[in-house]
Amino acid sequence: MAFSSVASKYSLARVIGASQRFARGVLPFQAMGAKRTMQIASAHVANGGKHVDIEFVDKTAYRFHTAWIKDAHPNLTGSDYYRKSAKTLFEVGQYTAERVESCKDGSKLQVRFKNCSIDNDVTEEYFSDWLKAFAPFVG
């Protein structure tokens, strides 16, 4: 009986401590000193713009469908992760990746999309952490 009450107090103390750290904006990996950014080592357009190949500094490489990258841009979804407009769903197939560029520190990737039906080029920016998080599932 005494052991269970000590264990529950200890667990409660851990939860309270963690919630206080989160309230201050300190995430667990930051508290341990871990660096969060997964940098992009290289990126290039493949298959005539239908795909984007991205290699990260940890030597993992993924091929993303251009339609997925265009459709999944964080600006196209609301806070609940539902899309803001259904119109964009029907437009993604008309875009190809014309050019990709990572910033000097590898934390962001710019993709220039070309719309095949009209002369409307769009450049979107993606964070490397965000791309790396989705890569095992969609890449």
Kinemage of the C-alpha trace (Angstrom):
@kinemage 1
@onewidth
@group {chain A} dominant
@subgroup {mainchain}
@vectorlist {calphas} color= white
{ca met a 1} P 0.000 0.000 0.000
{ca ala a 2} L 2.750 2.441 0.934
{ca phe a 3} L 4.655 1.657 -2.253
{ca ser a 4} L 1.680 2.429 -4.487
{ca ser a 5} L 1.058 5.778 -2.806
{ca val a 6} L 4.743 6.725 -3.155
{ca ala a 7} L 4.720 5.673 -6.799
{ca ser a 8} L 1.579 7.679 -7.520
{ca lys a 9} L 3.041 10.767 -5.827
{ca tyr a 10} L 6.222 10.360 -7.836
{ca ser a 11} L 4.256 10.014 -11.103
{ca leu a 12} L 2.163 13.056 -10.230
{ca ala a 13} L 5.318 15.056 -9.500
{ca arg a 14} L 6.766 14.069 -12.888
{ca val a 15} L 3.571 15.115 -14.672
{ca ile a 16} L 3.420 18.437 -12.829
{ca gly a 17} L 7.097 19.087 -13.542
{ca ala a 18} L 6.636 18.307 -17.223
{ca ser a 19} L 3.552 20.500 -17.495
{ca gln a 20} L 5.426 23.403 -15.909
{ca arg a 21} L 8.268 23.003 -18.409
{ca phe a 22} L 5.776 22.943 -21.304
{ca ala a 23} L 4.043 26.031 -19.928
{ca arg a 24} L 7.396 27.836 -20.023
{ca gly a 25} L 7.855 26.715 -23.615
{ca val a 26} L 10.625 24.196 -22.881
{ca leu a 27} L 10.094 20.971 -24.796
{ca pro a 28} L 11.638 17.688 -23.572
{ca phe a 29} L 14.261 17.531 -26.320
{ca gln a 30} L 15.254 21.146 -25.606
{ca ala a 31} L 15.623 20.420 -21.914
{ca met a 32} L 18.104 17.663 -22.765
{ca gly a 33} L 20.044 19.956 -25.104
{ca ala a 34} L 19.093 18.134 -28.318
{ca lys a 35} L 19.066 20.072 -31.556
{ca arg a 36} L 15.757 19.870 -33.346
{ca thr a 37} L 16.576 20.899 -36.908
{ca met a 38} L 17.021 18.165 -39.512
{ca gln a 39} L 18.918 19.836 -42.311
{ca ile a 40} L 18.598 19.189 -46.016
{ca ala a 41} L 21.876 18.127 -47.622
{ca ser a 42} L 20.636 18.239 -51.236
{ca ala a 43} L 17.468 18.408 -53.287
{ca his a 44} L 16.642 18.198 -56.970
{ca val a 45} L 13.724 17.811 -59.362
{ca ala a 46} L 13.166 14.326 -60.839
{ca asn a 47} L 10.973 12.763 -63.552
{ca gly a 48} L 10.282 15.983 -65.396
{ca gly a 49} L 8.999 17.742 -62.291
{ca lys a 50} L 6.663 14.990 -61.082
{ca his a 51} L 8.924 14.246 -58.093
{ca val a 52} L 11.339 16.024 -55.769
{ca asp a 53} L 14.297 14.069 -54.370
{ca ile a 54} L 15.525 15.226 -50.969
{ca glu a 55} L 18.562 13.971 -49.068
{ca phe a 56} L 18.951 14.929 -45.420
{ca val a 57} L 22.222 15.298 -43.508
{ca asp a 58} L 21.601 11.997 -41.722
{ca lys a 59} L 22.097 10.307 -45.134
{ca thr a 60} L 18.422 9.406 -45.601
{ca ala a 61} L 16.924 10.210 -48.984
{ca tyr a 62} L 13.293 10.335 -50.063
{ca arg a 63} L 11.375 10.927 -53.267
{ca phe a 64} L 8.275 13.078 -52.773
{ca his a 65} L 5.446 13.379 -55.284
{ca thr a 66} L 5.169 16.988 -56.384
{ca ala a 67} L 1.377 16.827 -56.049
{ca trp a 68} L 1.700 15.796 -52.391
{ca ile a 69} L 4.199 18.566 -51.609
{ca lys a 70} L 1.945 21.159 -53.234
{ca asp a 71} L -1.240 19.831 -51.608
{ca ala a 72} L 0.243 19.376 -48.123
{ca his a 73} L 1.659 22.892 -47.731
{ca pro a 74} L 0.869 24.110 -44.200
{ca asn a 75} L -0.734 27.308 -45.538
{ca leu a 76} L -3.472 25.231 -47.192
{ca thr a 77} L -4.721 23.722 -43.941
{ca gly a 78} L -6.357 25.214 -40.882
{ca ser a 79} L -5.444 24.705 -37.242
{ca asp a 80} L -7.459 21.462 -37.259
{ca tyr a 81} L -5.440 20.167 -40.272
{ca tyr a 82} L -8.457 20.187 -42.571
{ca arg a 83} L -7.966 21.953 -45.860
{ca lys a 84} L -9.079 25.541 -46.183
{ca ser a 85} L -10.391 25.114 -49.717
{ca ala a 86} L -11.414 22.093 -51.767
{ca lys a 87} L -10.477 23.990 -54.926
{ca thr a 88} L -6.776 23.427 -54.311
{ca leu a 89} L -7.308 19.651 -54.299
{ca phe a 90} L -8.308 19.754 -57.964
{ca glu a 91} L -5.419 22.030 -58.941
{ca val a 92} L -2.452 20.071 -57.557
{ca gly a 93} L -2.247 17.707 -60.518
{ca gln a 94} L -1.636 20.635 -62.839
{ca tyr a 95} L 1.614 21.622 -61.118
{ca thr a 96} L 5.126 20.334 -61.693
{ca ala a 97} L 8.236 21.220 -59.743
{ca glu a 98} L 10.353 23.452 -61.895
{ca arg a 99} L 13.163 24.192 -59.432
{ca val a 100} L 14.096 23.366 -55.825
{ca glu a 101} L 16.588 25.176 -53.622
{ca ser a 102} L 17.541 24.672 -50.009
{ca cys a 103} L 18.691 27.627 -47.946
{ca lys a 104} L 22.339 27.792 -46.896
{ca asp a 105} L 21.805 26.240 -43.464
{ca gly a 106} L 19.514 23.520 -44.881
{ca ser a 107} L 16.566 24.390 -42.638
{ca lys a 108} L 14.168 25.299 -45.470
{ca leu a 109} L 13.411 24.202 -49.003
{ca gln a 110} L 11.940 26.447 -51.675
{ca val a 111} L 10.006 24.742 -54.436
{ca arg a 112} L 9.029 26.629 -57.560
{ca phe a 113} L 5.909 25.085 -59.033
{ca lys a 114} L 4.840 25.617 -62.622
{ca asn a 115} L 1.187 25.311 -63.493
{ca cys a 116} L 0.851 23.346 -66.721
{ca ser a 117} L -2.552 24.699 -67.734
{ca ile a 118} L -1.938 28.409 -67.220
{ca asp a 119} L 1.170 30.574 -66.898
{ca asn a 120} L 1.050 30.838 -63.119
{ca asp a 121} L 4.291 29.984 -61.316
{ca val a 122} L 4.209 29.674 -57.534
{ca thr a 123} L 7.115 29.398 -55.103
{ca glu a 124} L 6.426 27.769 -51.745
{ca glu a 125} L 8.732 27.333 -48.766
{ca tyr a 126} L 8.865 24.231 -46.561
{ca phe a 127} L 10.702 23.640 -43.285
{ca ser a 128} L 13.130 20.735 -43.370
{ca asp a 129} L 11.862 19.368 -40.022
{ca trp a 130} L 8.353 19.219 -41.430
{ca leu a 131} L 9.501 17.406 -44.585
{ca lys a 132} L 11.611 14.950 -42.576
{ca ala a 133} L 8.677 14.155 -40.269
{ca phe a 134} L 6.444 13.191 -43.215
{ca ala a 135} L 9.141 11.555 -45.348
{ca pro a 136} L 8.877 7.969 -44.011
{ca phe a 137} L 5.137 8.000 -44.670
{ca val a 138} L 4.840 9.782 -48.010
{ca gly a 139} L 8.363 9.789 -49.474
